[in-house]
Amino acid sequence: MIFSRAPFVSDDMQSWIADCFDWFDARFRPPAKPILPTTTFFTAPGGKDEATARLVLKDVCRLLEFEHPIELVPLDRPSAEYRLDYQALSEVAGTYQETEDGRIISYDPEQMHHPLRFINTMAHEVMHARLSGLQDQVPGGYEAHELATDLGCIIAGFGVFQLQAADDAGWSGYLTQPSRAYALAYFLRDRGLGIDTVAAHLSPRTQKLLKRGFRAVQG
């Protein structure tokens, strides 16, 4: 039918997501439950200073079972009140580098005003460290490694952060929001969990996306 509704996530994307789950689960220990923005998972206190940022990074490394040292460096950026469009700059919320001196994550200090987004940024950058040397091996190869880094965060339990942080920031990043919702639904389904497990930490809009993701996952 000419006006038939487009699929929530394409067949190719669904297949790639399933391949990535298999690939990650074969190399890293799959978490039994999703990671949530609660004190059950995070020990860092509230705060917006560098010391707090380092504690958040420490929590993220623990949750991702990444044991190598990473230096955390704030980017030299103007505060939000002096930026023409802070949202447009959110795509450079963090960077990951490997040098002769070690691993370095740089972050936008303004992210500390948005804890969910900051944690999501840290998870993405630590996932880069986790996948260092494996970029060519992820499904889709090197060209897909940024997509696989976002998806790897969901597979590692950070799906709530991936989905909600992108919605809060008003930008998509590498994966689309439907792809994130589908991947989070895939994660929950494989563990026999439902939307109620994460709903309290999602906005009504992202809850609707996740419900559509569940319908797509269930076929």
N, CA, C and O of each residue as an XYZ file, in Angstrom:
876
protein
N       0.855     -1.199      0.000
C       0.000      0.000      0.000
C       0.880      1.233      0.000
O       1.867      1.286      0.733
N       0.539      2.232     -0.812
C       1.398      3.398     -0.974
C       1.574      4.188      0.315
O       2.616      4.812      0.514
N       0.580      4.174      1.193
C       0.662      4.938      2.435
C       0.946      4.052      3.645
O       0.657      4.447      4.774
N       1.501      2.876      3.431
C       1.812      1.986      4.554
C       2.874      2.618      5.444
O       3.747      3.346      4.971
N       2.787      2.334      6.719
C       3.679      2.942      7.702
C       5.075      2.331      7.617
O       5.229      1.114      7.512
N       6.085      3.193      7.665
C       7.464      2.716      7.630
C       7.758      1.915      8.898
O       7.208      2.217      9.957
N       8.618      0.899      8.805
C       8.946      0.114     10.004
C       9.643      0.976     11.049
O      10.347      1.928     10.713
N       9.443      0.639     12.305
C      10.054      1.390     13.406
C      11.569      1.373     13.270
O      12.223      2.407     13.408
N      12.125      0.197     13.001
C      13.553      0.026     12.744
C      13.675     -0.925     11.555
O      12.971     -1.933     11.492
N      14.558     -0.611     10.619
C      14.673     -1.427      9.410
C      15.138     -2.848      9.740
O      15.722     -3.096     10.794
N      14.869     -3.760      8.826
C      15.314     -5.145      9.005
C      16.835     -5.210      9.121
O      17.371     -5.967      9.930
N      17.523     -4.413      8.309
C      18.991     -4.412      8.366
C      19.495     -3.946      9.723
O      20.433     -4.523     10.273
N      18.872     -2.898     10.267
C      19.292     -2.407     11.579
C      18.982     -3.440     12.659
O      19.800     -3.659     13.553
N      17.825     -4.069     12.591
C      17.484     -5.104     13.565
C      18.514     -6.225     13.528
O      18.950     -6.707     14.573
N      18.903     -6.641     12.321
C      19.887     -7.710     12.181
C      21.241     -7.282     12.735
O      21.916     -8.065     13.403
N      21.641     -6.044     12.461
C      22.925     -5.543     12.964
C      22.928     -5.465     14.486
O      23.921     -5.818     15.123
N      21.831     -5.008     15.070
C      21.734     -4.933     16.526
C      21.856     -6.331     17.135
O      22.578     -6.521     18.113
N      21.157     -7.302     16.563
C      21.243     -8.676     17.069
C      22.673     -9.213     16.943
O      23.164     -9.873     17.859
N      23.337     -8.941     15.836
C      24.724     -9.376     15.655
C      25.640     -8.737     16.700
O      26.540     -9.387     17.232
N      25.400     -7.468     16.984
C      26.226     -6.773     17.972
C      26.013     -7.340     19.375
O      26.971     -7.493     20.133
N      24.775     -7.650     19.724
C      24.525     -8.278     21.029
C      25.320     -9.572     21.138
O      25.965     -9.821     22.156
N      25.278    -10.394     20.095
C      26.027    -11.655     20.117
C      27.528    -11.394     20.239
O      28.222    -12.070     20.998
N      28.024    -10.404     19.481
C      29.461    -10.103     19.470
C      29.920     -9.602     20.845
O      30.922    -10.083     21.375
N      29.205     -8.657     21.412
C      29.577     -8.110     22.718
C      29.452     -9.170     23.814
O      30.335     -9.298     24.661
N      28.357     -9.926     23.794
C      28.135    -10.919     24.842
C      29.171    -12.030     24.808
O      29.419    -12.683     25.822
N      29.783    -12.250     23.634
C      30.818    -13.279     23.522
C      32.158    -12.797     24.071
O      33.047    -13.604     24.344
N      32.302    -11.480     24.233
C      33.599    -10.915     24.642
C      33.581    -10.252     26.009
O      34.616    -10.171     26.670
N      32.429     -9.782     26.436
C      32.314     -9.098     27.715
C      31.171     -9.726     28.507
O      30.206    -10.226     27.929
N      31.288     -9.695     29.821
C      30.252    -10.316     30.643
C      28.953     -9.522     30.546
O      28.930     -8.340     30.887
N      27.865    -10.155     30.083
C      26.597     -9.426     29.955
C      26.015     -9.087     31.328
O      25.990     -9.947     32.208
N      25.549     -7.856     31.529
C      24.928     -7.512     32.811
C      23.571     -8.192     32.954
O      22.880     -8.438     31.965
N      23.205     -8.488     34.183
C      21.941     -9.186     34.435
C      20.749     -8.240     34.433
O      19.607     -8.669     34.273
N      21.020     -6.956     34.612
C      19.924     -5.983     34.689
C      20.420     -4.636     34.176
O      21.627     -4.407     34.092
N      19.486     -3.739     33.831
C      19.901     -2.431     33.338
C      20.479     -1.572     34.463
O      20.096     -1.706     35.626
N      21.392     -0.701     34.100
C      21.962      0.254     35.044
C      21.048      1.469     35.089
O      20.662      2.003     34.049
N      20.706      1.902     36.292
C      19.765      3.005     36.473
C      20.435      4.164     37.209
O      21.411      3.946     37.927
N      19.939      5.377     37.048
C      20.524      6.545     37.722
C      20.107      6.624     39.184
O      19.391      7.540     39.588
N      20.560      5.658     39.967
C      20.221      5.590     41.385
C      21.472      5.288     42.200
O      22.512      4.918     41.655
N      21.354      5.450     43.506
C      22.483      5.176     44.393
C      22.799      3.687     44.485
O      23.839      3.310     45.026
N      21.928      2.850     43.971
C      22.244      1.425     43.900
C      23.445      1.179     42.989
O      24.224      0.250     43.203
N      23.578      2.027     41.974
C      24.643      1.851     40.988
C      25.754      2.889     41.116
O      26.907      2.603     40.796
N      25.419      4.083     41.577
C      26.394      5.174     41.587
C      26.674      5.648     43.007
O      25.760      5.896     43.794
N      27.960      5.765     43.312
C      28.369      6.188     44.647
C      28.816      7.638     44.684
O      28.961      8.204     45.767
N      29.039      8.259     43.521
C      29.514      9.643     43.479
C      28.464     10.571     44.080
O      27.273     10.408     43.814
N      28.890     11.542     44.887
C      27.941     12.489     45.476
C      27.503     13.522     44.446
O      28.072     13.596     43.357
N      26.503     14.311     44.784
C      26.112     15.402     43.920
C      27.207     16.450     43.873
O      27.949     16.621     44.841
N      27.311     17.141     42.772
C      28.337     18.161     42.645
C      28.644     18.428     41.184
O      28.286     17.650     40.300
N      29.323     19.559     40.949
C      29.617     19.955     39.572
C      31.102     20.212     39.359
O      31.500     20.736     38.319
N      31.926     19.842     40.346
C      33.355     20.122     40.240
C      34.104     18.947     39.617
O      33.530     17.889     39.359
N      35.403     19.157     39.383
C      36.212     18.120     38.744
C      36.323     16.866     39.606
O      36.361     15.751     39.085
N      36.374     17.049     40.916
C      36.488     15.895     41.812
C      35.263     14.992     41.666
O      35.388     13.767     41.640
N      34.082     15.599     41.570
C      32.862     14.813     41.384
C      32.871     14.119     40.026
O      32.478     12.959     39.908
N      33.322     14.836     39.009
C      33.394     14.238     37.668
C      34.276     12.998     37.674
O      33.949     11.999     37.034
N      35.388     13.056     38.389
C      36.288     11.895     38.451
C      35.632     10.729     39.176
O      35.844      9.573     38.811
N      34.839     11.023     40.197
C      34.145      9.954     40.921
C      33.076      9.303     40.039
O      32.872      8.090     40.086
N      32.403     10.121     39.239
C      31.425      9.560     38.293
C      32.124      8.650     37.289
O      31.647      7.554     36.995
N      33.261      9.114     36.764
C      34.022      8.279     35.837
C      34.437      6.972     36.505
O      34.394      5.911     35.882
N      34.833      7.046     37.754
C      35.220      5.836     38.484
C      34.039      4.866     38.574
O      34.206      3.660     38.391
N      32.840      5.400     38.858
C      31.646      4.551     38.904
C      31.384      3.897     37.548
O      31.099      2.701     37.474
N      31.482      4.685     36.480
C      31.217      4.160     35.136
C      32.228      3.070     34.781
O      31.859      2.037     34.222
N      33.494      3.299     35.103
C      34.508      2.276     34.826
C      34.213      0.996     35.601
O      34.381     -0.105     35.075
N      33.781      1.136     36.832
C      33.437     -0.051     37.637
C      32.263     -0.793     37.010
O      32.290     -2.019     36.903
N      31.236     -0.061     36.597
C      30.048     -0.687     36.024
C      30.340     -1.334     34.670
O      29.702     -2.319     34.299
N      31.296     -0.783     33.939
C      31.692     -1.363     32.655
C      32.849     -2.354     32.807
O      33.350     -2.896     31.822
N      33.256     -2.577     34.035
C      34.343     -3.521     34.345
C      35.609     -3.186     33.554
O      36.289     -4.068     33.030
N      35.903     -1.885     33.484
C      37.115     -1.425     32.822
C      38.094     -0.991     33.903
O      37.839     -0.025     34.624
N      39.201     -1.692     34.018
C      40.078     -1.529     35.174
C      41.334     -0.710     34.896
O      42.131     -0.492     35.809
N      41.531     -0.255     33.679
C      42.733      0.509     33.356
C      42.548      1.983     33.723
O      41.429      2.491     33.653
N      43.600      2.667     34.105
C      43.475      4.085     34.473
C      43.121      4.960     33.281
O      43.594      4.737     32.167
N      42.284      5.957     33.532
C      41.915      6.942     32.522
C      42.016      8.324     33.164
O      41.459      8.557     34.236
N      42.716      9.226     32.517
C      42.796     10.602     32.997
C      41.583     11.384     32.482
O      41.201     11.252     31.319
N      40.989     12.185     33.344
C      39.824     12.983     32.970
C      40.219     14.457     32.956
O      40.717     14.984     33.951
N      39.992     15.118     31.818
C      40.435     16.497     31.640
C      39.267     17.353     31.162
O      38.641     17.018     30.157
N      38.954     18.453     31.857
C      37.878     19.333     31.377
C      38.309     20.109     30.134
O      39.438     20.595     30.056
N      37.413     20.219     29.177
C      37.672     21.032     27.997
C      37.594     22.507     28.363
O      36.815     22.897     29.233
N      38.392     23.315     27.705
C      38.370     24.757     27.936
C      37.258     25.353     27.094
O      37.476     25.745     25.948
N      36.071     25.416     27.667
C      34.890     25.878     26.944
C      34.200     26.978     27.730
O      34.234     26.962     28.960
N      33.570     27.941     27.050
C      32.797     28.965     27.769
C      31.577     28.336     28.432
O      31.063     27.323     27.957
N      31.118     28.927     29.514
C      29.923     28.415     30.174
C      28.715     28.614     29.265
O      28.779     29.369     28.295
N      27.621     27.938     29.581
C      26.448     27.930     28.707
C      25.915     29.332     28.440
O      25.434     29.605     27.340
N      25.990     30.228     29.426
C      25.407     31.557     29.259
C      26.132     32.374     28.194
O      25.592     33.363     27.698
N      27.352     31.968     27.840
C      28.112     32.701     26.828
C      28.138     31.991     25.475
O      28.876     32.397     24.577
N      27.350     30.949     25.326
C      27.307     30.223     24.069
C      26.071     30.629     23.292
O      25.007     30.855     23.868
N      26.224     30.721     21.961
C      25.092     31.090     21.134
C      24.027     30.015     21.141
O      22.833     30.315     21.172
N      24.453     28.761     21.112
C      23.523     27.631     21.073
C      24.165     26.451     21.758
O      24.885     25.685     21.117
N      23.922     26.282     23.055
C      24.561     25.200     23.795
C      24.176     23.833     23.249
O      25.005     22.925     23.192
N      22.894     23.686     22.842
C      22.447     22.380     22.371
C      23.241     21.928     21.146
O      23.556     20.747     21.003
N      23.562     22.883     20.260
C      24.287     22.518     19.054
C      25.692     22.043     19.359
O      26.305     21.358     18.539
N      26.214     22.396     20.525
C      27.563     22.004     20.895
C      27.601     20.694     21.667
O      28.676     20.188     21.990
N      26.418     20.141     21.965
C      26.380     18.965     22.820
C      27.022     17.748     22.160
O      27.360     16.781     22.843
N      27.194     17.788     20.820
C      27.798     16.649     20.144
C      29.265     16.477     20.508
O      29.820     15.396     20.308
N      29.904     17.507     21.035
C      31.292     17.400     21.466
C      31.360     17.431     22.992
O      32.227     18.078     23.579
N      30.436     16.726     23.608
C      30.385     16.678     25.061
C      31.592     15.969     25.650
O      31.948     16.202     26.805
N      32.229     15.098     24.858
C      33.394     14.381     25.365
C      34.207     13.796     24.228
O      33.693     13.603     23.126
N      35.469     13.512     24.489
C      36.349     12.876     23.511
C      37.213     11.844     24.224
O      37.436     11.922     25.432
N      37.694     10.877     23.450
C      38.599      9.864     23.994
C      39.860      9.827     23.162
O      39.805      9.848     21.933
N      41.010      9.771     23.842
C      42.300      9.702     23.163
C      43.197      8.693     23.861
O      43.110      8.485     25.071
N      44.060      8.073     23.068
C      45.133      7.253     23.624
C      46.460      7.855     23.186
O      46.697      8.048     21.994
N      47.319      8.148     24.147
C      48.624      8.727     23.869
C      49.702      7.843     24.492
O      49.407      6.826     25.120
N      50.944      8.248     24.308
C      52.050      7.511     24.932
C      51.958      7.559     26.449
O      52.479      6.686     27.143
N      51.294      8.581     26.953
C      51.172      8.741     28.408
C      49.966      8.024     28.993
O      49.843      7.916     30.213
N      49.072      7.530     28.138
C      47.925      6.791     28.646
C      46.618      7.201     27.993
O      46.612      7.834     26.937
N      45.522      6.840     28.621
C      44.178      7.108     28.107
C      43.660      8.414     28.696
O      43.846      8.694     29.880
N      43.009      9.206     27.854
C      42.512     10.512     28.290
C      41.087     10.702     27.791
O      40.804     10.523     26.606
N      40.197     11.065     28.700
C      38.856     11.510     28.336
C      38.767     12.999     28.636
O      39.050     13.440     29.749
N      38.371     13.761     27.631
C      38.105     15.187     27.819
C      36.594     15.381     27.833
O      35.874     14.704     27.098
N      36.114     16.293     28.655
C      34.665     16.479     28.776
C      34.323     17.955     28.899
O      35.124     18.763     29.369
N      33.134     18.276     28.472
C      32.609     19.634     28.603
C      32.096     19.808     30.029
O      31.146     19.125     30.412
N      32.690     20.702     30.835
C      32.248     20.871     32.225
C      30.771     21.235     32.350
O      30.152     20.972     33.382
N      30.203     21.839     31.305
C      28.787     22.213     31.362
C      27.898     20.984     31.500
O      26.773     21.079     31.992
N      28.400     19.828     31.066
C      27.628     18.589     31.189
C      27.346     18.239     32.648
O      26.394     17.513     32.936
N      28.154     18.741     33.561
C      27.953     18.432     34.971
C      26.635     18.995     35.511
O      26.160     18.571     36.564
N      26.049     19.950     34.786
C      24.730     20.470     35.167
C      23.613     19.526     34.741
O      22.451     19.731     35.092
N      23.962     18.505     33.994
C      22.977     17.546     33.485
C      23.520     16.145     33.756
O      24.086     15.524     32.857
N      23.358     15.634     34.981
C      24.005     14.376     35.390
C      23.742     13.203     34.453
O      24.655     12.430     34.162
N      22.502     13.059     33.976
C      22.195     11.925     33.103
C      23.026     11.997     31.823
O      23.562     10.990     31.361
N      23.124     13.189     31.262
C      23.902     13.370     30.034
C      25.394     13.144     30.300
O      26.094     12.539     29.488
N      25.862     13.633     31.438
C      27.279     13.470     31.743
C      27.632     11.993     31.904
O      28.651     11.536     31.385
N      26.799     11.252     32.616
C      27.049      9.821     32.789
C      27.021      9.124     31.430
O      27.845      8.250     31.160
N      26.077      9.510     30.578
C      26.013      8.911     29.252
C      27.272      9.211     28.449
O      27.784      8.343     27.742
N      27.770     10.440     28.559
C      29.017     10.796     27.874
C      30.173      9.949     28.387
O      30.974      9.439     27.603
N      30.256      9.802     29.709
C      31.341      8.998     30.280
C      31.237      7.547     29.827
O      32.250      6.922     29.513
N      30.020      7.004     29.790
C      29.856      5.613     29.353
C      30.307      5.447     27.904
O      30.969      4.467     27.565
N      29.947      6.405     27.053
C      30.347      6.331     25.646
C      31.865      6.372     25.495
O      32.441      5.597     24.731
N      32.510      7.284     26.231
C      33.966      7.414     26.098
C      34.701      6.213     26.699
O      35.712      5.769     26.153
N      34.202      5.689     27.812
C      34.825      4.486     28.387
C      34.603      3.288     27.469
O      35.453      2.402     27.386
N      33.463      3.259     26.781
C      33.238      2.183     25.816
C      34.257      2.263     24.683
O      34.693      1.234     24.167
N      34.638      3.479     24.292
C      35.716      3.616     23.309
C      36.991      2.944     23.830
O      37.677      2.232     23.097
N      37.292      3.186     25.106
C      38.484      2.570     25.691
C      38.348      1.050     25.721
O      39.306      0.330     25.443
N      37.180      0.578     26.050
C      36.932     -0.865     26.117
C      37.114     -1.538     24.759
O      37.573     -2.677     24.669
N      36.744     -0.807     23.701
C      36.808     -1.363     22.349
C      38.113     -1.043     21.635
O      38.276     -1.373     20.460
N      39.036     -0.407     22.331
C      40.308     -0.046     21.697
C      40.992     -1.291     21.126
O      41.175     -2.287     21.826
N      41.362     -1.218     19.860
C      41.991     -2.346     19.190
C      41.009     -3.320     18.565
O      41.411     -4.225     17.833
N      39.720     -3.141     18.848
C      38.693     -4.053     18.331
C      37.784     -3.371     17.313
O      36.812     -3.966     16.847
N      38.098     -2.131     16.970
C      37.191     -1.349     16.123
C      36.910     -2.027     14.792
O      35.800     -1.924     14.270
N      37.892     -2.715     14.238
C      37.694     -3.390     12.953
C      36.904     -4.685     13.088
O      36.410     -5.226     12.099
N      36.787     -5.180     14.323
C      36.163     -6.483     14.524
C      34.673     -6.404     14.848
O      33.958     -7.396     14.710
N      34.202     -5.241     15.273
C      32.783     -5.123     15.596
C      31.955     -5.343     14.342
O      32.418     -5.026     13.246
N      30.740     -5.876     14.469
C      29.904     -6.038     13.278
C      29.772     -4.728     12.503
O      29.440     -3.688     13.071
N      30.032     -4.795     11.223
C      30.013     -3.591     10.404
C      31.378     -2.995     10.187
O      31.548     -2.130      9.327
N      32.374     -3.448     10.964
C      33.737     -2.979     10.794
C      33.966     -1.576     11.308
O      33.136     -1.018     12.026
N      35.104     -1.012     10.934
C      35.516      0.283     11.467
C      34.506      1.393     11.164
O      34.291      2.277     11.993
N      33.893      1.351      9.990
C      32.950      2.400      9.621
C      31.755      2.450     10.564
O      31.102      3.486     10.685
N      31.470      1.347     11.226
C      30.321      1.291     12.138
C      30.731      1.423     13.600
O      29.893      1.261     14.487
N      32.012      1.717     13.874
C      32.466      1.605     15.256
C      31.862      2.665     16.173
O      31.686      2.408     17.364
N      31.534      3.863     15.645
C      30.872      4.856     16.504
C      29.450      4.402     16.843
O      29.007      4.516     17.986
N      28.751      3.892     15.843
C      27.421      3.322     16.100
C      27.521      2.183     17.104
O      26.718      2.083     18.031
N      28.521      1.324     16.908
C      28.703      0.178     17.799
C      29.089      0.614     19.209
O      28.788     -0.081     20.179
N      29.752      1.759     19.323
C      30.103      2.268     20.651
C      28.851      2.688     21.407
O      28.693      2.355     22.582
N      27.954      3.423     20.737
C      26.671      3.765     21.361
C      25.896      2.504     21.717
O      25.402      2.364     22.836
N      25.791      1.582     20.750
C      25.040      0.346     20.996
C      25.700     -0.472     22.094
O      25.010     -1.094     22.903
N      27.039     -0.479     22.133
C      27.736     -1.214     23.185
C      27.357     -0.736     24.571
O      27.309     -1.527     25.512
N      27.086      0.566     24.703
C      26.651      1.094     25.999
C      25.307      0.503     26.398
O      25.092      0.163     27.561
N      24.411      0.383     25.436
C      23.100     -0.218     25.724
C      23.260     -1.682     26.088
O      22.651     -2.159     27.046
N      24.075     -2.396     25.328
C      24.305     -3.814     25.602
C      24.933     -4.000     26.983
O      24.689     -5.007     27.648
N      25.743     -3.028     27.415
C      26.403     -3.099     28.718
C      25.516     -2.609     29.860
O      25.957     -2.558     31.008
N      24.260     -2.245     29.550
C      23.320     -1.879     30.606
C      22.960     -0.415     30.679
O      22.090     -0.041     31.466
N      23.607      0.442     29.873
C      23.382      1.880     29.956
C      22.294      2.374     28.992
O      22.337      3.524     28.554
N      21.337      1.530     28.666
C      20.305      1.900     27.707
C      19.437      3.062     28.135
O      19.073      3.897     27.306
N      19.095      3.137     29.416
C      18.289      4.257     29.915
C      19.018      5.569     29.682
O      18.409      6.558     29.275
N      20.312      5.581     29.938
C      21.101      6.801     29.757
C      21.187      7.161     28.278
O      21.039      8.328     27.918
N      21.427      6.169     27.415
C      21.515      6.424     25.980
C      20.212      7.024     25.450
O      20.232      8.018     24.724
N      19.098      6.424     25.809
C      17.809      6.848     25.276
C      17.371      8.193     25.845
O      16.996      9.093     25.095
N      17.417      8.331     27.168
C      16.888      9.543     27.785
C      17.823     10.745     27.624
O      17.355     11.868     27.439
N      19.122     10.522     27.690
C      20.062     11.640     27.557
C      19.966     12.278     26.180
O      20.000     13.502     26.060
N      19.845     11.459     25.142
C      19.710     12.006     23.793
C      18.417     12.793     23.661
O      18.389     13.835     23.006
N      17.347     12.305     24.275
C      16.074     13.017     24.238
C      16.174     14.337     25.003
O      15.680     15.363     24.535
N      16.804     14.316     26.162
C      16.950     15.537     26.962
C      17.771     16.590     26.229
O      17.470     17.783     26.284
N      18.820     16.125     25.538
C      19.722     17.061     24.862
C      19.139     17.578     23.548
O      19.606     18.585     23.016
N      18.123     16.894     23.024
C      17.511     17.329     21.788
C      18.311     16.992     20.550
O      18.169     17.647     19.517
N      19.149     15.979     20.645
C      19.915     15.547     19.471
C      20.082     14.046     19.522
O      19.928     13.429     20.576
N      20.398     13.460     18.382
C      20.390     12.002     18.310
C      21.740     11.355     18.571
O      21.792     10.256     19.123
N      22.841     12.009     18.188
C      24.128     11.333     18.308
C      24.329     10.377     17.151
O      24.022     10.720     16.009
N      24.833      9.199     17.417
C      25.151      8.247     16.345
C      23.962      7.360     16.018
O      23.532      7.314     14.865
N      23.427      6.663     16.991
C      22.219      5.876     16.754
C      21.001      6.788     16.703
O      20.997      7.861     17.307
N      19.973      6.363     15.985
C      18.698      7.077     16.037
C      17.973      6.692     17.325
O      18.294      5.676     17.942
N      17.005      7.494     17.727
C      16.228      7.170     18.920
C      15.426      5.873     18.762
O      15.385      5.080     19.703
N      14.787      5.624     17.611
C      14.125      4.327     17.455
C      15.089      3.154     17.596
O      14.736      2.130     18.182
N      16.311      3.294     17.062
C      17.287      2.205     17.189
C      17.679      1.994     18.638
O      17.838      0.858     19.085
N      17.836      3.091     19.375
C      18.139      2.966     20.808
C      16.991      2.274     21.556
O      17.217      1.389     22.381
N      15.769      2.692     21.254
C      14.614      2.100     21.926
C      14.501      0.613     21.595
O      14.199     -0.197     22.471
N      14.741      0.255     20.347
C      14.694     -1.151     19.939
C      15.771     -1.946     20.686
O      15.507     -3.041     21.183
N      16.989     -1.387     20.762
C      18.084     -2.088     21.432
C      17.817     -2.247     22.928
O      18.115     -3.294     23.503
N      17.257     -1.215     23.559
C      16.924     -1.334     24.982
C      15.830     -2.379     25.185
O      15.889     -3.162     26.133
N      14.838     -2.393     24.305
C      13.790     -3.417     24.387
C      14.384     -4.810     24.203
O      13.996     -5.748     24.901
N      15.317     -4.950     23.274
C      16.006     -6.222     23.027
C      16.732     -6.664     24.297
O      16.656     -7.829     24.688
N      17.433     -5.733     24.935
C      18.151     -6.014     26.186
C      17.184     -6.516     27.260
O      17.439     -7.534     27.903
N      16.082     -5.804     27.448
C      15.126     -6.164     28.497
C      14.442     -7.496     28.188
O      14.276     -8.334     29.073
N      14.050     -7.683     26.942
C      13.383     -8.931     26.568
C      14.260    -10.137     26.844
O      13.783    -11.153     27.349
N      15.547    -10.030     26.514
C      16.455    -11.158     26.711
C      16.629    -11.515     28.174
O      17.069    -12.619     28.493
N      16.292    -10.600     29.063
C      16.427    -10.848     30.496
C      15.079    -11.070     31.172
O      14.992    -11.142     32.398
N      14.030    -11.175     30.359
C      12.705    -11.420     30.887
C      12.152    -10.238     31.662
O      11.342    -10.410     32.573
N      12.590     -9.031     31.301
C      12.165     -7.828     32.002
C      11.229     -7.007     31.123
O      11.244     -7.130     29.898
N      10.420     -6.174     31.757
C       9.476     -5.341     31.021
C       9.806     -3.868     31.136
O      10.788     -3.480     31.770
N       8.975     -3.059     30.515
C       9.171     -1.611     30.524
C       9.138     -1.047     31.938
O       9.808     -0.058     32.236
N       8.350     -1.684     32.811
C       8.237     -1.192     34.188
C       9.586     -1.176     34.907
O       9.757     -0.444     35.882
N      10.533     -1.967     34.440
C      11.857     -2.002     35.065
C      12.566     -0.663     34.946
O      13.340     -0.291     35.828
N      12.309      0.068     33.857
C      13.038      1.311     33.592
C      12.128      2.527     33.458
O      12.621      3.652     33.375
N      10.812      2.327     33.436
C       9.874      3.401     33.105
C      10.010      4.630     34.001
O       9.859      5.757     33.530
N      10.292      4.424     35.281
C      10.374      5.555     36.219
C      11.497      6.520     35.859
O      11.503      7.661     36.322
N      12.430      6.083     35.054
C      13.590      6.906     34.698
C      13.522      7.422     33.263
O      14.492      7.978     32.748
N      12.360      7.229     32.618
C      12.166      7.683     31.248
C      11.016      8.676     31.179
O      10.036      8.556     31.914
N      11.138      9.645     30.303
C      10.064     10.607     30.077
C       8.920      9.915     29.345
O       9.117      8.842     28.776
N       7.714     10.515     29.347
C       6.607      9.912     28.586
C       6.956      9.674     27.126
O       6.547      8.667     26.548
N       7.709     10.592     26.521
C       8.067     10.424     25.110
C       8.970      9.213     24.900
O       8.747      8.434     23.973
N       9.981      9.043     25.743
C      10.873      7.898     25.559
C      10.202      6.593     25.985
O      10.550      5.530     25.470
N       9.248      6.653     26.915
C       8.472      5.463     27.244
C       7.680      4.985     26.021
O       7.589      3.785     25.759
N       7.112      5.934     25.281
C       6.370      5.568     24.063
C       7.299      4.926     23.038
O       6.935      3.946     22.388
N       8.500      5.485     22.897
C       9.466      4.895     21.982
C       9.812      3.472     22.402
O       9.904      2.574     21.566
N      10.002      3.275     23.705
C      10.368      1.946     24.189
C       9.233      0.953     23.970
O       9.483     -0.206     23.638
N       7.995      1.390     24.149
C       6.859      0.511     23.887
C       6.838      0.081     22.418
O       6.561     -1.078     22.109
N       7.128      1.008     21.533
C       7.197      0.654     20.106
C       8.373     -0.281     19.842
O       8.293     -1.180     19.005
N       9.468     -0.054     20.571
C      10.607     -0.942     20.447
C      10.255     -2.356     20.849
O      10.663     -3.309     20.185
N       9.498     -2.506     21.934
C       9.076     -3.832     22.394
C       8.197     -4.521     21.347
O       8.336     -5.717     21.091
N       7.296     -3.749     20.751
C       6.448     -4.353     19.734
C       7.276     -4.827     18.542
O       7.010     -5.885     17.971
N       8.277     -4.039     18.176
C       9.138     -4.427     17.057
C       9.983     -5.653     17.394
O      10.165     -6.536     16.556
N      10.496     -5.705     18.612
C      11.320     -6.837     19.045
C      10.504     -8.132     19.062
O      11.006     -9.204     18.722
N       9.245     -8.010     19.464
C       8.385     -9.190     19.565
C       7.824     -9.612     18.211
O       7.160    -10.642     18.090
N       8.106     -8.794     17.191
C       7.666     -9.149     15.836
C       6.219     -8.868     15.577
O       5.728     -9.122     14.477
